[in-house]
């Protein structure tokens, strides 16, 4: 039977506003740090522009990023760009929580995991169809949902609310009875990625928890990288909060730097992991060198 379509939630964004106290403090901090003073007319234009794009929290984070990362006084537009990048990193971290919940078969555990989400993330998750849509998505659909989630999250206000679903009158569609094949799916005819999805769905359907190590391996694989055992063990040794922050930064870096940075380099840069140097057997090298010298000496003797 074709499921009854649900009326989508409609996001209602609240107007961004920076309180005067936060704005004055941020501007004063920028002027002091970069040793430059803005005239009152320029500050008024800044205030109007930034109030249209940023909240208190976003403005504070943008000022912090500018002080840390710039050698020159930023423009108002640059501050908005900083806030947008910060929001995207936060969205990726929230997405990791959703992925963890989607991979959990136990409904109580799933709800406990989802309680960690911010209001913005709950809103964005509802817009893309909820955690069940994520749980049942294949790899292509999951990438699409990921992008939609990040877009909605970054465009929403931190106090964004959802309107209740609209009342649905008489349905304007026909419910059709469909014949569902009872034949078992032949996994041999499916691609490896589809087989993994089907196998994971089967495990979840019978209540089997996928091992945490495999979950993280799959997570890195979604970024296009099969993680090696040494780096995986280094990652697993992190506490859970550090893991979330790391995965957010790793995915962000892979999306923006994968064309010129290998996953290994990105992993090492973010985590501080140092690959062990290959062990050099000095004695073996010396023996090899002596053997070669003796061999050359024997050949020279024969030639003489």
Secondary structure, DSSP 8 states (H G I E B T S, - for coil): ----------EE-------HHHHHHHHHHHHHHHT----HHHHHHHHHHHHHH--HHHHHHHHHHHHHH-SS---HHHHHHHHHHHHHHHHHHHHHHHHHHHT---HHHHHHHHTTS-HHHHHHHHHTT-HHHHHT--HHHHHHHHHHHHHHHHHS-TT-EE-------S--S---------S---GGGS-HHHHHHHHHHHHHHTT----HHHHHHHHHHHTT----HHHHHHHHTS-HHHHHHHHHHHHHHHHHHTTTS-HHHHHHHHH----------HHHHHHHHHHHHHHHHHHHHHH-
